[in-house]
Amino acid sequence: MTIDVLPDDALVDIFDFYINWDPYTPPNKWRALVHVCRRWRYLVFASPRHLNLRLAYLGRRPMPDALGVWPVMPVILLSTFEVLLRGVPYSESVRRWDNLVAALESEHYHHISEIDISEGFSLRWGRFAAAMQKPFPELTHLRVSLYGSRDLVPVLPDSFLGGSVPHLRTLELRSIPFPSMPKLLLSANGLVKITLLDIPNSGYISPDAMATALTMMTRLESLHLQFRSPRSFPNTTSQHLPPSARFVLPALTKLVFRGIYEYLEDLLARIDAPLLYYLRIIFFKDLDFDVPQLRRLIGHAEGFKAFDHAEVVVFHGSIRLSLVPKTGAVDRQRQLAIEINCAELDLRLSSLAQLCSSPLPLIATLEELKITESKYLSSSHWKCNTDDTRWVELLDSFTAVKNLYLTDEIARHVCGALRELSRERVTEVLPSLQNVFVDGSRSFEQIEEAMRPFVAARQLSGRPVAIDHWRR
């Protein structure tokens, strides 16, 4: 039996699996099929919707020439900054960029369904931005990333995309100032994913305006807001005012934020996301965190209630607390992570301790805690004069932890702090602790010796603690 005897619908299903089973495969994969035989060519072009046929245009030749040899189908404009890193001559890069912008300016623009642009030269940005000052009726996905001299990028005007994108499903912008974004979002209530990265100060969007734009997005599943610097402060006239009625984002499962905590609090005061199961927060340095809205969001999300494993990771310039389900392996699709950017380790520890003692939901019920450092962290990082008692401040909130896992360098500081606890504090800090596991056989004996006073005090109190090796 050969493939030629299969009926047409069976063949089309096989083609569909070949073309679309992996979302990361090139969109022009269908081209291999149409060159096999006349029947296959006919079946492919007779099933454009079923096969989700799209033509990827990279600007290698003028768009009319590229479209002329194929039936009409949605077009994806692709330009990647990586071509410059792969040995493509600068003149060829410029020619491709000119063809791509010419495609946006041509009569064929209404065929464009996706735009995926990564540009490394902000000086070439002006013509592209000008070509986008009209509606794109078939546009469903827009991804634009700008690298290089980002501070020279002009602000996008209200007329970007004609001020209306009713069919847009994915919007991703990096390093692009667009303060009128909320106005555009009001016309895009079908959005599934919004990603705004490296938002410059000139592109600041107030939390009130962003919340208003989100009110009608019942399909939104993923929201990323990441500001470039801590200078993106909310409007002080609106701070501490009673928020308008809170609304629910019924489909939102993923939220990523980078900025100052006041902005996030102002935004969360207006929204709720009961189906949330992935939350990543990166706060800039602050001396006084007050996050009742973040606590409420975490407490209301059913997806976080199964989390019972925590890990604190020290990076160069930041510290991160992650909570995940204890499934034996890290589930990167389901996670709650809060990271604090700060150069001084003491301030990082104090800030995280303050957040955990807010109290942050789930912290007081976790039974397992790992404290590790990034493998890229240099040994010089630990030579600064860090006050080991800061570690005790952090551990104070983990009252249900039974198993504590420490890497070698961190164990030196944590165990040193535990050893110095007063008699009363010995049972107050980590009251449920049963086991301390240390990764690093070179200094295990030294750490075990340093912990003897703490272990002996816990033994006398009737809450014994064992020290053992941890093989990561």
C-alpha positions as CSV (number, residue, x, y, z in Angstrom):
1,M,0.0,0.0,0.0
2,T,1.4,3.4,-1.0
3,I,0.5,6.9,0.1
4,D,-1.0,7.5,-3.4
5,V,-4.1,5.4,-2.5
6,L,-5.0,7.6,0.6
7,P,-8.1,9.8,0.1
8,D,-7.7,13.5,-0.2
9,D,-8.9,14.4,3.3
10,A,-6.5,11.9,4.9
11,L,-3.6,13.5,2.9
12,V,-4.7,17.0,4.0
13,D,-4.6,15.9,7.6
14,I,-1.1,14.5,7.2
15,F,-0.1,17.8,5.6
16,D,-1.6,19.7,8.5
17,F,0.4,17.7,11.0
18,Y,3.6,18.2,9.0
19,I,3.1,22.0,8.6
20,N,1.6,22.9,11.9
21,W,2.5,20.4,14.6
22,D,5.4,22.5,15.9
23,P,4.6,26.3,16.4
24,Y,8.3,27.1,16.0
25,T,8.7,25.6,12.5
26,P,9.3,28.0,9.6
27,P,6.0,29.3,8.1
28,N,7.1,28.4,4.6
29,K,7.3,24.7,5.3
30,W,4.4,24.0,2.9
31,R,6.6,24.8,0.0
32,A,8.3,21.4,0.2
33,L,4.9,19.7,-0.3
34,V,3.8,21.6,-3.5
35,H,6.9,20.5,-5.3
36,V,6.2,16.8,-4.8
37,C,3.5,16.3,-7.5
38,R,0.6,18.0,-9.1
39,R,-2.0,16.3,-6.8
40,W,-0.2,17.5,-3.7
41,R,0.1,21.0,-5.0
42,Y,-3.6,21.1,-5.8
43,L,-4.6,19.8,-2.3
44,V,-2.3,22.2,-0.5
45,F,-3.6,25.3,-2.3
46,A,-7.2,24.0,-2.1
47,S,-7.0,23.9,1.7
48,P,-5.4,27.3,2.7
49,R,-7.5,27.7,5.9
50,H,-7.2,24.1,7.1
51,L,-3.4,24.1,6.6
52,N,-3.0,27.7,7.9
53,L,-1.0,28.6,4.8
54,R,1.2,31.7,5.2
55,L,3.9,33.2,3.1
56,A,7.0,34.4,5.0
57,Y,8.6,37.4,3.3
58,L,12.1,38.3,4.4
59,G,12.8,41.1,1.9
60,R,15.2,39.3,-0.3
61,R,13.5,40.6,-3.4
62,P,10.6,43.1,-4.0
63,M,7.3,42.0,-2.6
64,P,5.4,41.9,-5.9
65,D,8.0,39.5,-7.3
66,A,7.7,37.3,-4.2
67,L,3.9,37.2,-4.3
68,G,3.6,36.8,-8.0
69,V,4.4,33.0,-8.1
70,W,2.0,32.0,-5.4
71,P,-1.8,32.1,-4.8
72,V,-3.0,34.9,-2.5
73,M,-2.4,34.1,1.2
74,P,-1.6,35.9,4.4
75,V,1.9,37.3,4.5
76,I,4.4,37.4,7.4
77,L,7.0,40.1,7.3
78,L,10.2,38.9,9.0
79,S,13.3,40.8,9.7
80,T,15.9,39.7,12.3
81,F,18.8,41.6,13.7
82,E,20.7,38.3,13.8
83,V,21.4,38.5,10.1
84,L,24.1,41.0,10.9
85,L,25.7,38.4,13.3
86,R,25.6,35.7,10.7
87,G,27.9,37.4,8.2
88,V,25.2,39.0,6.0
89,P,26.8,42.1,4.5
90,Y,25.6,45.5,5.7
91,S,24.5,46.5,2.2
92,E,22.4,43.3,1.8
93,S,20.8,44.0,5.2
94,V,19.9,47.5,4.1
95,R,18.4,46.2,0.9
96,R,16.3,43.7,2.7
97,W,15.1,46.4,5.2
98,D,14.2,48.7,2.3
99,N,12.2,45.9,0.6
100,L,10.3,45.2,3.9
101,V,9.4,48.8,4.5
102,A,8.4,49.1,0.8
103,A,6.0,46.2,1.4
104,L,4.4,48.1,4.2
105,E,4.0,51.1,1.9
106,S,2.8,49.1,-1.1
107,E,-0.8,48.2,-2.2
108,H,-0.1,44.7,-0.9
109,Y,0.0,45.8,2.7
110,H,-3.6,44.5,3.3
111,H,-2.3,40.9,2.8
112,I,0.0,41.3,5.8
113,S,-1.2,39.2,8.8
114,E,2.0,39.2,10.9
115,I,4.9,41.5,11.4
116,D,8.0,40.3,13.2
117,I,10.7,42.9,13.1
118,S,14.0,43.0,15.0
119,E,16.0,46.1,14.1
120,G,19.4,47.1,15.3
121,F,19.6,50.6,13.8
122,S,17.4,53.2,15.4
123,L,18.3,55.7,12.6
124,R,16.3,53.5,10.1
125,W,13.3,53.5,12.4
126,G,11.6,56.6,11.0
127,R,10.5,55.3,7.7
128,F,9.2,52.1,9.2
129,A,7.1,54.0,11.8
130,A,5.8,56.3,9.0
131,A,4.7,53.3,7.0
132,M,2.7,52.0,10.0
133,Q,0.4,55.0,10.2
134,K,-2.6,53.2,8.7
135,P,-4.9,50.3,9.5
136,F,-3.8,46.8,8.7
137,P,-7.1,45.0,8.3
138,E,-5.6,41.4,8.4
139,L,-2.9,42.0,11.1
140,T,-3.1,39.4,13.9
141,H,0.4,39.4,15.3
142,L,2.8,42.4,15.7
143,R,6.2,41.9,17.2
144,V,8.7,44.8,17.0
145,S,12.1,44.8,18.9
146,L,14.6,47.7,18.7
147,Y,18.2,47.4,19.7
148,G,21.2,49.7,19.5
149,S,20.8,53.4,20.3
150,R,17.5,53.1,22.0
151,D,17.4,56.6,23.4
152,L,17.2,58.1,19.9
153,V,13.9,56.4,19.1
154,P,11.0,58.9,18.5
155,V,7.7,58.4,20.3
156,L,5.0,56.6,18.3
157,P,2.0,58.9,17.5
158,D,-1.7,58.2,18.1
159,S,-2.0,57.4,14.4
160,F,0.1,54.2,14.7
161,L,-1.8,51.4,13.0
162,G,-4.5,53.9,12.2
163,G,-5.5,53.8,15.9
164,S,-7.4,50.6,15.4
165,V,-6.4,46.9,15.4
166,P,-9.6,44.9,15.8
167,H,-8.1,41.5,14.7
168,L,-4.8,41.7,16.6
169,R,-4.1,38.7,18.9
170,T,-0.5,39.2,19.8
171,L,1.3,42.5,20.5
172,E,5.0,42.6,21.5
173,L,7.1,45.8,21.6
174,R,10.6,46.1,22.9
175,S,12.4,49.5,23.6
176,I,9.7,51.4,21.7
177,P,8.1,54.5,23.3
178,F,4.4,54.5,22.8
179,P,2.6,56.5,25.5
180,S,-0.7,56.3,23.5
181,M,-0.7,52.5,23.8
182,P,-3.9,52.4,25.9
183,K,-5.9,54.2,23.2
184,L,-4.9,51.5,20.7
185,L,-5.6,48.7,23.1
186,L,-9.2,49.9,23.5
187,S,-9.8,48.8,19.9
188,A,-8.1,45.4,20.4
189,N,-10.3,43.5,22.8
190,G,-9.4,40.3,21.1
191,L,-5.8,40.4,22.3
192,V,-4.5,37.1,23.8
193,K,-0.9,38.3,24.6
194,I,0.5,41.7,25.4
195,T,4.3,42.0,25.9
196,L,5.8,45.5,26.5
197,L,9.5,45.1,27.3
198,D,12.1,47.7,28.2
199,I,9.5,50.5,28.3
200,P,11.5,53.8,28.1
201,N,10.7,56.8,30.3
202,S,9.3,58.6,27.2
203,G,6.9,55.7,26.7
204,Y,5.5,55.7,30.3
205,I,1.9,54.5,30.6
206,S,0.0,55.2,33.8
207,P,-1.4,52.2,35.7
208,D,-4.9,53.8,35.5
209,A,-4.7,54.1,31.7
210,M,-3.4,50.6,31.4
211,A,-6.1,49.2,33.7
212,T,-8.8,51.0,31.7
213,A,-7.4,49.5,28.4
214,L,-7.6,46.0,29.9
215,T,-11.2,46.2,31.1
216,M,-12.7,44.7,27.9
217,M,-10.0,42.1,27.2
218,T,-11.8,38.9,28.2
219,R,-9.5,36.8,26.1
220,L,-6.2,38.1,27.4
221,E,-4.0,35.2,28.7
222,S,-0.6,36.7,29.0
223,L,0.5,40.2,30.2
224,H,4.1,41.4,30.3
225,L,5.0,44.9,31.5
226,Q,8.7,45.7,32.0
227,F,10.0,49.2,32.5
228,R,13.5,50.2,31.7
229,S,14.3,52.2,34.8
230,P,12.8,52.9,38.3
231,R,12.0,56.5,37.2
232,S,8.6,55.3,35.9
233,F,6.6,56.5,38.8
234,P,2.8,56.6,38.9
235,N,1.1,59.9,38.7
236,T,1.3,61.2,42.3
237,T,-2.0,62.9,42.1
238,S,-3.7,59.5,41.7
239,Q,-1.8,57.7,44.4
240,H,-3.7,56.6,47.5
241,L,-7.0,57.5,45.9
242,P,-9.8,54.8,46.1
243,P,-9.6,52.8,42.9
244,S,-12.5,52.4,40.6
245,A,-14.5,49.1,40.7
246,R,-12.2,46.1,40.3
247,F,-12.7,44.0,37.2
248,V,-11.8,40.4,36.4
249,L,-9.5,39.2,33.6
250,P,-11.1,35.8,33.2
251,A,-8.5,34.3,30.9
252,L,-5.3,35.7,32.4
253,T,-2.9,32.9,33.4
254,K,0.5,34.6,33.1
255,L,1.6,38.0,34.5
256,V,5.2,39.3,34.3
257,F,6.1,42.8,35.7
258,R,9.3,44.7,36.1
259,G,9.2,48.1,37.8
260,I,8.6,49.9,41.0
261,Y,6.1,48.3,43.5
262,E,3.9,51.4,43.6
263,Y,3.0,50.9,39.9
264,L,2.1,47.3,40.3
265,E,0.0,48.0,43.4
266,D,-1.9,50.8,41.6
267,L,-2.6,48.4,38.7
268,L,-3.6,45.4,40.8
269,A,-6.0,47.6,42.8
270,R,-8.1,47.6,39.6
271,I,-7.9,44.0,38.4
272,D,-8.2,40.4,39.6
273,A,-7.1,37.2,37.9
274,P,-8.5,34.1,39.5
275,L,-7.0,31.7,36.9
276,L,-3.4,33.0,37.3
277,Y,-0.8,30.3,37.7
278,Y,2.4,32.0,36.5
279,L,3.5,35.2,38.2
280,R,7.0,36.8,37.8
281,I,7.7,40.1,39.6
282,I,10.9,42.0,39.4
283,F,11.1,45.0,41.7
284,F,13.6,47.8,41.6
285,K,15.4,48.6,44.8
286,D,13.2,50.1,47.5
287,L,13.6,50.6,51.3
288,D,9.9,50.1,52.2
289,F,7.7,47.6,50.3
290,D,4.0,47.7,51.0
291,V,2.2,45.3,48.7
292,P,-1.4,44.5,50.0
293,Q,-2.7,44.2,46.4
294,L,0.0,41.7,45.4
295,R,-0.9,39.6,48.5
296,R,-4.6,39.8,47.5
297,L,-3.8,38.7,44.0
298,I,-1.8,35.7,45.1
299,G,-4.3,34.8,47.7
300,H,-7.2,34.8,45.2
301,A,-5.4,32.7,42.5
302,E,-6.4,29.0,42.8
303,G,-3.4,28.0,40.8
304,F,-0.9,29.0,43.5
305,K,-2.6,27.1,46.3
306,A,-0.8,23.8,45.4
307,F,2.6,25.4,45.7
308,D,4.6,23.9,48.5
309,H,8.3,24.3,47.5
310,A,10.3,27.4,47.7
311,E,13.8,28.4,46.5
312,V,15.8,31.5,47.1
313,V,18.5,32.2,44.6
314,V,21.2,34.9,45.0
315,F,22.4,36.5,41.8
316,H,24.9,39.2,41.1
317,G,22.7,42.3,41.7
318,S,19.5,40.6,42.5
319,I,17.8,38.0,44.7
320,R,14.8,35.8,43.7
321,L,12.2,33.9,45.6
322,S,10.4,31.2,43.6
323,L,7.4,29.0,44.7
324,V,6.5,26.0,42.6
325,P,4.5,22.8,43.0
326,K,6.6,20.0,44.5
327,T,6.4,17.6,41.5
328,G,9.9,16.3,41.6
329,A,11.0,18.7,38.8
330,V,10.6,22.4,38.3
331,D,7.4,23.2,36.4
332,R,8.4,26.3,34.5
333,Q,4.8,26.8,33.2
334,R,3.5,27.2,36.8
335,Q,5.5,29.4,39.0
336,L,5.4,32.3,41.4
337,A,8.6,34.3,41.5
338,I,9.5,37.6,43.1
339,E,12.9,39.2,42.4
340,I,14.5,42.3,43.8
341,N,17.2,44.2,41.9
342,C,19.8,45.8,44.2
343,A,23.6,45.9,44.3
344,E,24.0,45.5,48.1
345,L,23.4,42.0,49.4
346,D,22.3,43.2,52.8
347,L,19.6,45.3,51.2
348,R,18.5,42.5,49.0
349,L,18.1,40.2,52.0
350,S,16.3,42.8,54.0
351,S,13.9,43.7,51.2
352,L,13.0,40.1,50.5
353,A,12.5,39.5,54.3
354,Q,10.2,42.4,54.4
355,L,8.1,41.1,51.5
356,C,7.9,37.6,53.0
357,S,6.8,38.9,56.4
358,S,4.0,41.1,54.9
359,P,2.7,38.4,55.2
360,L,3.0,37.0,51.7
361,P,0.5,34.2,51.2
362,L,1.8,30.6,51.2
363,I,5.1,31.5,52.9
364,A,4.0,30.4,56.4
365,T,2.8,26.9,55.1
366,L,5.9,25.9,53.0
367,E,7.7,22.8,54.3
368,E,10.7,22.8,52.0
369,L,13.1,25.7,51.3
370,K,16.3,25.8,49.2
371,I,18.7,28.7,49.3
372,T,21.3,28.6,46.5
373,E,23.4,31.0,44.5
374,S,23.8,31.4,40.7
375,K,26.5,29.4,39.2
376,Y,27.8,32.6,37.6
377,L,28.3,34.3,40.9
378,S,32.0,35.0,41.5
379,S,33.7,34.3,44.8
380,S,34.4,38.0,45.3
381,H,30.7,38.5,45.8
382,W,30.9,37.0,49.3
383,K,33.9,39.1,50.4
384,C,31.8,42.1,51.1
385,N,30.9,42.9,54.8
386,T,27.5,41.2,54.9
387,D,25.7,41.1,58.2
388,D,24.8,37.4,58.6
389,T,21.8,38.3,60.8
390,R,20.0,39.4,57.6
391,W,19.6,35.7,56.8
392,V,17.8,35.2,60.1
393,E,15.4,38.1,59.1
394,L,14.6,36.2,55.9
395,L,14.2,32.8,57.6
396,D,11.9,34.2,60.3
397,S,8.8,34.0,58.0
398,F,9.3,30.3,57.1
399,T,7.7,28.9,60.2
400,A,6.6,25.6,58.6
401,V,9.8,24.6,56.9
402,K,11.0,21.2,57.9
403,N,13.8,20.7,55.3
404,L,16.3,23.4,54.6
405,Y,18.7,23.0,51.7
406,L,21.8,25.2,51.5
407,T,24.7,25.4,49.0
408,D,28.2,25.5,50.4
409,E,28.9,29.3,50.5
410,I,25.4,30.2,51.7
411,A,25.6,27.6,54.4
412,R,28.6,29.3,55.9
413,H,26.6,32.5,56.4
414,V,23.3,31.0,57.4
415,C,24.8,28.5,59.9
416,G,26.9,31.3,61.3
417,A,23.8,33.4,61.9
418,L,21.9,30.4,63.5
419,R,24.9,29.7,65.8
420,E,24.6,33.2,67.3
421,L,20.9,33.0,68.2
422,S,20.0,33.6,71.8
423,R,18.4,30.8,73.8
424,E,14.9,32.3,73.3
425,R,15.4,32.7,69.5
426,V,16.7,29.2,68.9
427,T,13.2,27.8,68.8
428,E,11.5,30.9,67.3
429,V,13.5,30.9,64.1
430,L,12.5,27.9,61.8
431,P,10.5,26.3,64.7
432,S,9.5,23.3,62.5
433,L,13.0,22.6,61.2
434,Q,14.0,19.0,61.2
435,N,16.8,18.7,58.7
436,V,19.5,20.9,57.2
437,F,21.1,19.6,54.0
438,V,24.4,21.1,52.8
439,D,25.8,20.8,49.3
440,G,29.6,20.9,49.4
441,S,31.6,18.1,50.9
442,R,34.8,20.2,51.1
443,S,33.5,22.3,54.1
444,F,30.8,20.0,55.4
445,E,32.8,19.1,58.6
446,Q,33.4,22.8,59.3
447,I,29.8,23.7,58.8
448,E,28.7,20.7,61.0
449,E,31.1,21.9,63.7
450,A,29.8,25.5,63.4
451,M,26.3,24.3,63.9
452,R,26.9,22.3,67.0
453,P,25.7,25.0,69.4
454,F,22.4,25.5,67.4
455,V,21.9,21.7,67.1
456,A,22.6,21.2,70.9
457,A,20.2,24.0,71.8
458,R,17.4,22.5,69.6
459,Q,18.0,19.1,71.1
460,L,17.5,20.5,74.6
461,S,14.3,22.3,73.6
462,G,12.8,19.0,72.3
463,R,13.0,20.1,68.6
464,P,16.1,18.2,67.3
465,V,17.7,19.1,64.0
466,A,19.9,16.9,61.9
467,I,22.7,18.0,59.5
468,D,23.4,16.0,56.4
469,H,24.9,16.1,52.9
470,W,22.9,17.3,50.0
471,R,23.9,16.1,46.6
472,R,22.2,18.4,44.0
